């Protein structure tokens, strides 16, 4: 039972589309917060969330791009 649960959690955690979506959501919410607090000249947690969102989204891109490359190669072979 534990192995199935751990396997399911690993699939969710390693899903590049979920990681990209989570990163994009973090970026979007941080940008909105930065825009809303643009009158203040201080660095807040939203700046860190923006950086984390960018890092999270960028780490998902290589796996997604590899999949796209494989699809292109398979299409060319047909």
C-alpha positions in Angstrom: 0.0 0.0 0.0 2.8 2.4 0.9 4.7 1.7 -2.3 1.6 2.5 -4.4 1.1 5.7 -2.5 4.7 6.7 -2.8 4.7 5.8 -6.5 1.6 7.9 -7.1 3.1 10.9 -5.2 6.3 10.5 -7.2 4.3 10.6 -10.5 2.6 13.8 -9.4 5.8 15.4 -8.2 7.7 14.5 -11.3 5.0 15.6 -13.8 6.6 18.4 -15.9 3.2 19.9 -16.9 2.1 20.2 -13.3 5.5 21.7 -12.4 5.2 24.2 -15.2 1.7 25.1 -14.3 2.6 25.6 -10.6 5.5 27.8 -11.7 3.4 29.9 -14.0 0.7 30.3 -11.2 3.4 31.4 -8.8 4.8 33.9 -11.3 1.4 35.3 -12.1 0.4 35.8 -8.5 3.8 37.3 -7.6 3.6 39.8 -10.5 0.1 40.8 -9.5 1.3 41.4 -5.9 4.4 43.3 -7.1 2.2 45.5 -9.3 -0.2 46.1 -6.4 2.6 47.1 -4.0 4.7 49.1 -6.6 4.1 52.3 -4.6 6.2 50.8 -1.8 9.9 50.7 -2.4 10.6 47.6 -0.3 11.4 44.0 -1.2 8.9 41.6 0.1 8.1 37.9 0.1 6.4 38.2 -3.3 9.8 38.9 -4.9 11.0 35.6 -3.6 7.9 33.9 -4.8 8.5 35.3 -8.2 12.0 33.9 -8.3 10.9 30.5 -7.0 8.1 30.5 -9.7 10.6 31.3 -12.5 13.0 28.6 -11.2 10.1 26.1 -10.9 8.8 26.7 -14.4 12.3 26.7 -16.0 13.2 23.3 -14.4 10.1 21.8 -16.1 11.0 23.0 -19.6 13.9 20.6 -20.5 11.7 17.5 -20.1 8.8 19.1 -22.0 11.1 20.2 -24.8 12.6 16.7 -24.9 9.1 15.3 -25.4 8.4 17.7 -28.2 11.6 16.8 -29.9 10.7 13.1 -29.7 7.3 13.8 -31.2 8.9 15.8 -34.1 11.4 12.9 -34.7 8.6 10.4 -34.7 6.5 12.5 -37.1 9.4 12.8 -39.5 10.0 9.0 -39.5 6.4 8.5 -40.7 
